[in-house]
Amino acid sequence: MGKIWSPRPMSLAIIEILEKKGALNDLDLLKELNSNFGEVSFRELNSSLMKMEIGGVVWVSRLTKGKRQVELTGKSQ
């Protein structure tokens, strides 16, 4: 059976979560997305974060090995 697409893009869900909760690490953001958006893989999250970082919507910085902090830049789409 195929995937069911959400009518709301994942990038919009990420922006909403970060506006509501502030800066989060990538694992906490993934948990929030899974509870609000449905089943999201770490690979899908990385892909969305990379596109959003290139677009200047979020900053992703390394905290420790294997942990990253994600925060809004202040100018969302």
C-alpha positions in Angstrom: 0.0 0.0 0.0 1.3 3.5 -0.9 2.0 6.4 1.4 -0.8 8.9 2.1 0.4 12.4 1.5 -0.4 15.1 4.0 -2.1 18.2 2.7 0.4 20.3 4.8 4.1 20.4 3.7 6.6 19.1 6.3 8.5 22.4 6.1 5.4 24.3 7.3 5.0 21.8 10.2 8.7 22.4 11.2 8.3 26.1 11.1 5.1 25.9 13.3 6.8 23.7 15.8 9.9 25.9 16.0 7.7 29.1 16.4 5.8 27.4 19.2 8.6 25.7 21.1 11.7 27.7 20.1 15.0 26.2 19.2 15.1 22.4 19.5 17.6 19.6 19.0 17.0 17.4 16.0 15.7 14.4 18.0 13.2 16.5 19.9 12.0 18.0 16.6 11.6 14.5 15.1 9.5 13.4 18.1 7.3 16.5 17.7 6.9 15.8 14.0 6.0 12.2 14.5 3.3 13.1 17.1 1.8 15.9 15.0 2.6 15.0 11.4 2.6 11.2 11.3 5.5 8.8 10.7 8.6 10.8 9.6 12.0 9.2 9.1 15.3 10.8 10.1 16.3 10.9 6.5 13.1 12.9 5.5 13.8 15.3 8.4 17.4 15.8 7.2 16.3 16.5 3.7 13.7 19.0 4.7 16.1 20.8 7.1 18.8 21.0 4.4 16.3 22.6 1.9 15.1 25.0 4.6 18.7 25.9 5.6 19.6 26.6 2.0 16.5 28.7 1.7 17.5 30.7 4.8 14.6 29.7 6.9 16.4 27.8 9.6 19.9 27.5 11.1 21.2 24.0 12.0 24.3 24.0 14.2 26.1 21.0 15.8 25.9 20.7 19.5 27.8 17.4 20.1 28.6 14.4 17.9 25.2 13.2 16.7 23.2 16.1 18.0 22.2 19.3 16.2 20.3 22.4 17.2 17.6 23.7 14.9 16.3 27.3 15.1 14.4 29.7 13.0 16.4 32.6 11.4 13.5 35.0 11.8 12.6 35.3 8.1 10.2 32.4 7.3 9.2 31.9 3.6 
